[in-house]
Amino acid sequence: MKTILRSVLIIAFLTLIVTSYAQTVPRRKFTGVWKITDIDYDGLVENAVQNVFDQAPPSAFKGSTWNLTNSGNGIYTLANGTSQTIFWSINSSDPKGQVFQFKKIYQGDAPKNVTAGYQLYVGSADGSHMVLKTPVAVGNSTAYIIYAFTKTK
């Protein structure tokens, strides 16, 4: 009986380690300093959306830099110098694929207390380039604003 219990505990422990490792490996593809090099539209005309991330029009994000640390802390800086602190994560449980999600963090905020945030579908991420897509409801369908990132560091 002790042998069976010990075997079950070892298997459970190994499963926990493998599961934890599997969840952290993709995160490495997103850490670093990124620059938005291009913005495209799928199902939308260019100026149809006036404001993204409750901040500025999509075009204001072209040339922005996003510094994403492995701890989930980050900051993006628009080309005009405006910066925003964020807390980011990857959600792999969405049936449509991986989701890059972030919350805006202001002075005195704890990420766990911030409930509002933004979600972008991961089109691709290979560690040096990534494509994130913001869904936009258009009538009964979904269109996307597509951000192409290149890693700079």
C-alpha positions as CSV (number, residue, x, y, z in Angstrom):
1,M,0.0,0.0,0.0
2,K,2.9,2.4,0.8
3,T,4.4,1.7,-2.5
4,I,1.2,2.5,-4.4
5,L,0.7,5.7,-2.4
6,R,4.4,6.7,-3.0
7,S,4.0,6.0,-6.7
8,V,0.8,8.1,-7.0
9,L,2.5,11.0,-5.2
10,I,5.6,10.8,-7.4
11,I,3.4,10.8,-10.5
12,A,1.3,13.7,-9.2
13,F,4.4,15.7,-8.4
14,L,6.0,15.0,-11.9
15,T,2.7,15.9,-13.6
16,L,2.7,19.2,-11.6
17,I,6.2,20.0,-12.7
18,V,5.6,19.1,-16.4
19,T,2.4,21.2,-16.4
20,S,4.1,24.2,-14.8
21,Y,6.9,24.0,-17.2
22,A,4.6,23.7,-20.2
23,Q,2.8,26.9,-19.1
24,T,6.0,28.9,-18.7
25,V,7.8,27.9,-21.9
26,P,5.5,30.0,-24.3
27,R,5.9,33.0,-22.0
28,R,9.6,33.3,-23.0
29,K,8.5,34.0,-26.6
30,F,6.9,37.2,-25.4
31,T,9.5,38.6,-23.1
32,G,11.9,41.3,-24.2
33,V,11.6,44.7,-25.9
34,W,9.3,44.8,-28.9
35,K,8.5,47.5,-31.5
36,I,5.2,47.7,-33.4
37,T,6.4,47.9,-37.0
38,D,3.1,47.6,-38.8
39,I,-0.6,47.8,-38.2
40,D,-3.1,46.2,-40.6
41,Y,-6.9,45.8,-40.6
42,D,-8.9,42.6,-41.4
43,G,-12.6,43.4,-42.0
44,L,-12.2,47.1,-41.2
45,V,-11.2,50.3,-43.0
46,E,-8.2,52.0,-41.6
47,N,-9.9,54.8,-39.7
48,A,-13.0,52.9,-38.5
49,V,-11.6,52.6,-35.0
50,Q,-10.8,55.8,-33.3
51,N,-9.5,54.5,-30.0
52,V,-7.7,51.3,-28.8
53,F,-6.8,50.3,-25.3
54,D,-8.7,53.4,-24.1
55,Q,-5.8,55.6,-25.1
56,A,-5.3,56.5,-28.8
57,P,-6.1,55.6,-32.4
58,P,-4.4,52.4,-33.7
59,S,-2.0,54.5,-35.8
60,A,-0.5,56.1,-32.7
61,F,0.8,52.7,-31.7
62,K,2.9,52.3,-34.8
63,G,6.5,52.6,-33.7
64,S,5.6,52.1,-30.1
65,T,7.9,50.0,-27.9
66,W,6.7,47.3,-25.5
67,N,9.0,46.1,-22.7
68,L,7.7,42.8,-21.4
69,T,9.5,41.2,-18.5
70,N,9.2,37.5,-17.5
71,S,7.5,38.5,-14.2
72,G,4.5,39.9,-16.1
73,N,5.4,43.6,-15.5
74,G,5.7,45.7,-18.6
75,I,5.5,49.2,-20.1
76,Y,4.7,50.5,-23.5
77,T,5.7,53.8,-24.9
78,L,4.0,55.4,-27.9
79,A,6.1,57.2,-30.5
80,N,5.0,60.5,-29.0
81,G,6.6,59.6,-25.7
82,T,3.4,58.7,-23.7
83,S,4.1,55.7,-21.5
84,Q,1.8,53.2,-19.8
85,T,2.7,50.6,-17.2
86,I,1.0,47.3,-17.7
87,F,0.8,43.8,-16.2
88,W,0.6,41.1,-18.9
89,S,0.0,37.4,-19.2
90,I,-0.7,34.7,-21.7
91,N,-4.0,32.8,-21.6
92,S,-3.8,29.4,-23.3
93,S,-7.3,28.2,-22.3
94,D,-9.3,30.1,-25.0
95,P,-10.7,27.7,-27.6
96,K,-9.7,30.2,-30.4
97,G,-6.0,30.0,-29.4
98,Q,-3.5,31.8,-27.2
99,V,-4.5,35.2,-25.9
100,F,-2.1,38.0,-24.9
101,Q,-3.8,39.9,-22.1
102,F,-2.8,43.0,-20.2
103,K,-4.1,45.4,-17.6
104,K,-3.1,49.1,-17.2
105,I,-1.4,49.7,-13.9
106,Y,-1.3,53.1,-12.3
107,Q,0.7,54.3,-9.3
108,G,-0.6,52.5,-6.2
109,D,-2.4,49.8,-8.1
110,A,-1.8,46.1,-7.4
111,P,-2.3,44.0,-10.6
112,K,-4.5,41.6,-8.6
113,N,-6.9,44.4,-7.8
114,V,-7.3,45.6,-11.4
115,T,-10.2,43.9,-13.1
116,A,-10.4,45.7,-16.4
117,G,-8.0,44.8,-19.2
118,Y,-7.5,44.0,-22.9
119,Q,-7.1,40.8,-24.8
120,L,-5.4,40.3,-28.2
121,Y,-5.3,37.0,-30.0
122,V,-1.8,35.7,-30.8
123,G,-1.5,35.2,-34.5
124,S,2.1,34.1,-34.2
125,A,5.0,34.4,-31.9
126,D,8.4,32.9,-32.6
127,G,10.6,34.9,-30.2
128,S,11.7,37.5,-32.7
129,H,8.5,38.4,-34.4
130,M,4.9,38.3,-33.2
131,V,1.5,39.2,-34.5
132,L,-1.3,40.2,-32.1
133,K,-4.9,40.8,-33.2
134,T,-7.5,42.9,-31.4
135,P,-11.0,41.7,-32.1
136,V,-13.5,44.4,-33.0
137,A,-17.3,43.7,-33.2
138,V,-18.7,44.8,-36.6
139,G,-22.4,44.0,-36.8
140,N,-22.8,40.3,-36.4
141,S,-19.1,39.5,-37.2
142,T,-15.7,40.1,-35.8
143,A,-13.0,42.2,-37.5
144,Y,-9.4,42.6,-36.3
145,I,-6.8,45.3,-35.9
146,I,-3.5,43.4,-36.5
147,Y,-0.3,44.5,-34.8
148,A,3.1,43.2,-36.2
149,F,5.9,43.3,-33.6
150,T,9.6,42.9,-34.1
151,K,11.9,42.1,-31.1
152,T,14.6,44.7,-30.6
153,K,16.3,43.3,-27.4
